[in-house]
Amino acid sequence: MSKYRMLKYLRQEVLPTTMCLGCGGGTVLNIFANAVDELGIDPKDLVMVSGIGCSAWIPSPYFKADTLHTTHGRPIAFATGIKVGLPDKYVVVISGDGDLAGIGGNHLLHAARRNIDIAVILVNNFIHGMTGGQVAPTTPFGAKTTTTPYGNIEHPLNISETVAAAGASYVARWTTANPFMLLKSIKKALTKKGFALVEVISQCPVQFGQRNKLRSAPDMLRWFLKNSVPLKKAMKMSPEELEGKIVIGEFIDRERVEFVEELNKIIRGVYVNAD
Ligand SMILES: Cc1ncc(C[n+]2csc(CCOP(=O)(O)OP(=O)(O)O)c2C)c(N)n1
């Protein structure tokens, strides 16, 4: 048996990966595989969907399940169709912050509002990584990117708070420096009825770190740990005190009527009435 227990979940013919040295994508892939393993989910029951970007490569082509690598910003739209057509499958989107909260932001909001039973793992590396490190809607204020060489003058979108407010059943945010909490939340997201989002703050030392005095993955992980504030503590802090901090924890965990179940009730009703 291989000493790499999670290898059985990977398409070995496409290894080694295209990820840069120190990329957080490997951590996310590893933890996701552990979540599937611990829940005893048969990968045949999984459909993985991603958009375009480095983070979109985490499920596709590496994870050995049905994977759909879609167009930029559109994985949630594709996932919605899959879940409606195949309601018994676990439908999981793994993609980047630019993909899901930038160009695809509208799909993210409306999937949360509908509360459709999809698990989304949004890998937030604060940047459009694949295309060379351009500013994203998640880039911290003041951070340097290729398109903000003098510092970002825009405020970042708080993805987790926005998705929780839009109506999701489950929302959590962790960093790649919190692997055990991340594992717990991914397991919850996979089993939660309704829309579930796990936002993973992840390191991109190449495109983000190097321009912001965080040259290596350990530098970035130390920075995550130093700047993270647990949600309970954050609730007692002012917006000024929270400026530049990473609030971590579970933002919402609730039961709420789910879209596909409601849709199927209507479809069954229409068929019964038609008989
Ligand atoms: C319609 C369209 N616009 C732009 C692009 C170029 N593009 C490819 S990947 C990408 C950025 C992806 O960023 P993100 O989702 O944050 O993922 P990361 O690479 O940082 O993991 C962009 C803008 C594209 N492929 N399609």
Ligand as a Chemical Component Dictionary entry (heavy atoms), coordinates in Angstrom:
data_LIG
# 
_chem_comp.id                   LIG 
_chem_comp.type                 NON-POLYMER 
_chem_comp.pdbx_formal_charge   1 
_chem_comp.three_letter_code    LIG 
# 
loop_
_chem_comp_atom.comp_id 
_chem_comp_atom.atom_id 
_chem_comp_atom.alt_atom_id 
_chem_comp_atom.type_symbol 
_chem_comp_atom.charge 
_chem_comp_atom.model_Cartn_x 
_chem_comp_atom.model_Cartn_y 
_chem_comp_atom.model_Cartn_z 
_chem_comp_atom.pdbx_ordinal 
LIG C1  C1  C 0 -14.300 34.996 -20.044 1  
LIG C2  C2  C 0 -12.870 34.925 -19.578 2  
LIG N1  N1  N 0 -12.276 36.027 -19.087 3  
LIG C3  C3  C 0 -11.010 35.985 -18.665 4  
LIG C4  C4  C 0 -10.303 34.822 -18.713 5  
LIG C5  C5  C 0 -8.858  34.787 -18.261 6  
LIG N2  N2  N 1 -8.676  34.145 -16.984 7  
LIG C6  C6  C 0 -8.313  32.834 -16.889 8  
LIG S1  S1  S 0 -8.030  32.357 -15.328 9  
LIG C7  C7  C 0 -8.383  33.888 -14.745 10 
LIG C8  C8  C 0 -8.222  34.237 -13.294 11 
LIG C9  C9  C 0 -8.645  33.189 -12.327 12 
LIG O1  O1  O 0 -8.490  33.709 -11.045 13 
LIG P1  P1  P 0 -9.020  32.954 -9.793  14 
LIG O2  O2  O 0 -10.371 32.436 -10.019 15 
LIG O3  O3  O 0 -8.847  33.840 -8.610  16 
LIG O4  O4  O 0 -8.084  31.675 -9.687  17 
LIG P2  P2  P 0 -6.554  31.489 -9.342  18 
LIG O5  O5  O 0 -5.844  31.334 -10.664 19 
LIG O6  O6  O 0 -6.093  32.698 -8.582  20 
LIG O7  O7  O 0 -6.553  30.267 -8.528  21 
LIG C10 C10 C 0 -8.736  34.768 -15.769 22 
LIG C11 C11 C 0 -9.083  36.204 -15.589 23 
LIG C12 C12 C 0 -10.952 33.673 -19.221 24 
LIG N3  N3  N 0 -10.336 32.486 -19.273 25 
LIG N4  N4  N 0 -12.230 33.748 -19.642 26 
# 
loop_
_chem_comp_bond.comp_id 
_chem_comp_bond.atom_id_1 
_chem_comp_bond.atom_id_2 
_chem_comp_bond.value_order 
_chem_comp_bond.pdbx_ordinal 
LIG C1  C2  SING 1  
LIG C2  N1  SING 2  
LIG C2  N4  DOUB 3  
LIG N1  C3  DOUB 4  
LIG C3  C4  SING 5  
LIG C4  C5  SING 6  
LIG C4  C12 DOUB 7  
LIG C5  N2  SING 8  
LIG N2  C6  DOUB 9  
LIG N2  C10 SING 10 
LIG C6  S1  SING 11 
LIG S1  C7  SING 12 
LIG C7  C8  SING 13 
LIG C7  C10 DOUB 14 
LIG C8  C9  SING 15 
LIG C9  O1  SING 16 
LIG O1  P1  SING 17 
LIG P1  O2  DOUB 18 
LIG P1  O3  SING 19 
LIG P1  O4  SING 20 
LIG O4  P2  SING 21 
LIG P2  O5  DOUB 22 
LIG P2  O6  SING 23 
LIG P2  O7  SING 24 
LIG C10 C11 SING 25 
LIG C12 N3  SING 26 
LIG C12 N4  SING 27 
# 
